[in-house]
Amino acid sequence: MRTRWLYLAMGTMSLMLGSAATVEAQPPVNYNYLRAYQHFAGSRYSYRVLYSSVPGSGSATVAPFFYQSQYIEPAFSRQRIMPHGYSRFDVIPGSGGTTMTPFGFSTYYVPGFTSGFYVPHRW
């Protein structure tokens, strides 16, 4: 009789823990960005610019003895095709988070950075 209760308790716990796990899929395709990029890359104009931005995001988890938060800063990208070359400028987002328990407190921050390059056009 005790083993039946033990198996029942273990089965219930495994179902509870198994349902808590989540799987994240790929982000949905942004058709507006794809259309804009196709227009940017295939346009016949001599000066073309494509701006792209991604908003920041964050999440928080709160429990009676636990708090955790995470965030990602906004990102930005600019691409230009000009008669004298191609340039690109990107702002890579930073990220951070906080964890608090009754036993301690920790926080982290990874700073973002910028990246850019220019490729001259040779005739």
Secondary structure, DSSP 8 states (H G I E B T S, - for coil): -HHHHHHHHHHHHHHHHHHH----------HHHHHHHHHHHH---SSEEEEEEE--EEEEEEETTEEEEEEE--EEEEEEEETTEEEEEEEE--EEEEEEETTEEEEEEE--EEEEEEEE---
